[in-house]
Amino acid sequence: MFKQIFKILVNKYTITIAAFAVWMVFFDSNSVINRMKHKEKLNTLKQEKKFYLDEIRHDSVLSQKLLSDSNEIEKFAREHYLMKKDKEDVFLILDTTTEDRHQ
C-alpha cells in the first residue's frame, strides 16, 4: 500500500503538476497573489470612479444653476466666498460638532 502511494507521488506527471501549481500560485506574473492584489486595486479604482462621477454630476447641476440664475450666483458667492453687499454685515457661525469642516 505504501509503495503504491509512494509510486504515485514520485510519478513524473504528479511532480510536474505539483511544480506547475506551485509556480502558478507563487512565482508567475499572473499568480494568484498578484491577481488578488490587482482585484483589490480594481475595486478601489471603481469606488474612486463612482465618487468622481458623482462629483461631476453634482458640479454640472451646480454650474447649470449658476449659469441660468443670477440669484444662485449671489447665493453661491455669499455662502462659499463670504461676499457681502455694501453696508451689510456678515456673521459667520461655525458648527464644530460635525466631522466635515471643509465647507
Short mmCIF file of the C-alpha atoms (twelve columns), coordinates in Angstrom:
data_MODEL
# 
_entry.id   MODEL 
# 
loop_
_atom_site.group_PDB 
_atom_site.id 
_atom_site.type_symbol 
_atom_site.label_atom_id 
_atom_site.label_alt_id 
_atom_site.label_comp_id 
_atom_site.label_asym_id 
_atom_site.label_seq_id 
_atom_site.Cartn_x 
_atom_site.Cartn_y 
_atom_site.Cartn_z 
_atom_site.pdbx_PDB_model_num 
ATOM 1   C CA . MET A 1   0.000   0.000  0.000   1 
ATOM 2   C CA . PHE A 2   2.757   2.439  0.998   1 
ATOM 3   C CA . LYS A 3   4.710   1.527  -2.148  1 
ATOM 4   C CA . GLN A 4   1.731   2.313  -4.378  1 
ATOM 5   C CA . ILE A 5   1.200   5.736  -2.794  1 
ATOM 6   C CA . PHE A 6   4.932   6.469  -2.986  1 
ATOM 7   C CA . LYS A 7   4.981   5.347  -6.609  1 
ATOM 8   C CA . ILE A 8   2.096   7.700  -7.443  1 
ATOM 9   C CA . LEU A 9   3.747   10.629 -5.619  1 
ATOM 10  C CA . VAL A 10  7.085   10.068 -7.331  1 
ATOM 11  C CA . ASN A 11  5.443   9.739  -10.739 1 
ATOM 12  C CA . LYS A 12  6.852   12.307 -13.214 1 
ATOM 13  C CA . TYR A 13  3.370   13.592 -14.067 1 
ATOM 14  C CA . THR A 14  2.442   14.174 -10.424 1 
ATOM 15  C CA . ILE A 15  5.705   16.015 -9.784  1 
ATOM 16  C CA . THR A 16  5.203   18.113 -12.934 1 
ATOM 17  C CA . ILE A 17  1.650   19.057 -11.989 1 
ATOM 18  C CA . ALA A 18  2.705   19.930 -8.427  1 
ATOM 19  C CA . ALA A 19  5.617   22.054 -9.689  1 
ATOM 20  C CA . PHE A 20  3.311   23.802 -12.171 1 
ATOM 21  C CA . ALA A 21  0.760   24.522 -9.442  1 
ATOM 22  C CA . VAL A 22  3.430   25.947 -7.130  1 
ATOM 23  C CA . TRP A 23  4.809   28.066 -9.977  1 
ATOM 24  C CA . MET A 24  1.354   29.442 -10.860 1 
ATOM 25  C CA . VAL A 25  0.443   30.228 -7.261  1 
ATOM 26  C CA . PHE A 26  3.655   31.953 -6.189  1 
ATOM 27  C CA . PHE A 27  6.104   32.835 -8.972  1 
ATOM 28  C CA . ASP A 28  4.254   33.591 -12.197 1 
ATOM 29  C CA . SER A 29  3.469   37.196 -13.187 1 
ATOM 30  C CA . ASN A 30  -0.215  36.188 -13.211 1 
ATOM 31  C CA . SER A 31  -0.013  34.369 -9.896  1 
ATOM 32  C CA . VAL A 32  -2.939  34.037 -7.568  1 
ATOM 33  C CA . ILE A 33  -1.359  36.511 -5.148  1 
ATOM 34  C CA . ASN A 34  -0.902  39.144 -7.882  1 
ATOM 35  C CA . ARG A 35  -4.439  38.576 -9.122  1 
ATOM 36  C CA . MET A 36  -5.830  39.209 -5.625  1 
ATOM 37  C CA . LYS A 37  -3.792  42.438 -5.355  1 
ATOM 38  C CA . HIS A 38  -4.996  43.578 -8.776  1 
ATOM 39  C CA . LYS A 39  -8.598  42.754 -7.907  1 
ATOM 40  C CA . GLU A 40  -8.351  44.797 -4.701  1 
ATOM 41  C CA . LYS A 41  -6.840  47.725 -6.619  1 
ATOM 42  C CA . LEU A 42  -9.575  47.432 -9.258  1 
ATOM 43  C CA . ASN A 43  -12.261 47.632 -6.570  1 
ATOM 44  C CA . THR A 44  -10.585 50.724 -5.116  1 
ATOM 45  C CA . LEU A 45  -10.424 52.348 -8.549  1 
ATOM 46  C CA . LYS A 46  -14.092 51.539 -9.204  1 
ATOM 47  C CA . GLN A 47  -15.036 53.254 -5.948  1 
ATOM 48  C CA . GLU A 48  -12.954 56.295 -6.908  1 
ATOM 49  C CA . LYS A 49  -14.576 56.357 -10.347 1 
ATOM 50  C CA . LYS A 50  -18.032 56.306 -8.774  1 
ATOM 51  C CA . PHE A 51  -17.063 59.128 -6.406  1 
ATOM 52  C CA . TYR A 52  -15.697 61.307 -9.204  1 
ATOM 53  C CA . LEU A 53  -18.674 60.658 -11.474 1 
ATOM 54  C CA . ASP A 54  -20.995 61.711 -8.645  1 
ATOM 55  C CA . GLU A 55  -18.909 64.855 -8.129  1 
ATOM 56  C CA . ILE A 56  -19.054 65.625 -11.857 1 
ATOM 57  C CA . ARG A 57  -22.845 65.269 -11.828 1 
ATOM 58  C CA . HIS A 58  -23.119 67.488 -8.759  1 
ATOM 59  C CA . ASP A 59  -20.842 70.146 -10.269 1 
ATOM 60  C CA . SER A 60  -22.682 70.016 -13.600 1 
ATOM 61  C CA . VAL A 61  -26.003 70.677 -11.880 1 
ATOM 62  C CA . LEU A 62  -24.419 73.488 -9.879  1 
ATOM 63  C CA . SER A 63  -22.886 75.086 -12.968 1 
ATOM 64  C CA . GLN A 64  -26.229 74.929 -14.796 1 
ATOM 65  C CA . LYS A 65  -27.890 76.647 -11.842 1 
ATOM 66  C CA . LEU A 66  -25.197 79.317 -11.712 1 
ATOM 67  C CA . LEU A 67  -25.331 79.977 -15.448 1 
ATOM 68  C CA . SER A 68  -29.102 80.292 -15.543 1 
ATOM 69  C CA . ASP A 69  -29.971 82.260 -12.403 1 
ATOM 70  C CA . SER A 70  -28.305 85.402 -11.040 1 
ATOM 71  C CA . ASN A 71  -29.819 84.771 -7.606  1 
ATOM 72  C CA . GLU A 72  -27.983 81.459 -7.481  1 
ATOM 73  C CA . ILE A 73  -24.711 83.225 -8.302  1 
ATOM 74  C CA . GLU A 74  -25.269 85.644 -5.439  1 
ATOM 75  C CA . LYS A 75  -26.199 82.822 -3.059  1 
ATOM 76  C CA . PHE A 76  -23.109 80.825 -4.072  1 
ATOM 77  C CA . ALA A 77  -20.798 83.826 -3.636  1 
ATOM 78  C CA . ARG A 78  -22.256 84.623 -0.226  1 
ATOM 79  C CA . GLU A 79  -22.041 81.029 1.058   1 
ATOM 80  C CA . HIS A 80  -18.661 79.990 -0.317  1 
ATOM 81  C CA . TYR A 81  -16.671 83.216 -0.565  1 
ATOM 82  C CA . LEU A 82  -18.334 85.206 2.237   1 
ATOM 83  C CA . MET A 83  -19.076 88.119 -0.085  1 
ATOM 84  C CA . LYS A 84  -21.450 90.846 1.007   1 
ATOM 85  C CA . LYS A 85  -23.263 93.879 -0.280  1 
ATOM 86  C CA . ASP A 86  -22.253 97.417 0.645   1 
ATOM 87  C CA . LYS A 87  -23.306 98.497 4.156   1 
ATOM 88  C CA . GLU A 88  -24.042 94.918 5.153   1 
ATOM 89  C CA . ASP A 89  -22.519 92.852 7.941   1 
ATOM 90  C CA . VAL A 90  -21.835 89.137 7.645   1 
ATOM 91  C CA . PHE A 91  -21.778 86.906 10.683  1 
ATOM 92  C CA . LEU A 92  -20.128 83.528 10.283  1 
ATOM 93  C CA . ILE A 93  -21.413 80.730 12.502  1 
ATOM 94  C CA . LEU A 94  -19.295 77.580 12.528  1 
ATOM 95  C CA . ASP A 95  -20.695 74.219 13.522  1 
ATOM 96  C CA . THR A 96  -17.899 72.453 15.411  1 
ATOM 97  C CA . THR A 97  -19.912 69.309 16.124  1 
ATOM 98  C CA . THR A 98  -19.670 67.854 12.608  1 
ATOM 99  C CA . GLU A 99  -16.687 65.975 11.225  1 
ATOM 100 C CA . ASP A 100 -16.880 67.574 7.782   1 
ATOM 101 C CA . ARG A 101 -15.357 71.046 8.264   1 
ATOM 102 C CA . HIS A 102 -14.066 71.759 4.746   1 
ATOM 103 C CA . GLN A 103 -17.148 73.719 3.659   1 
# 
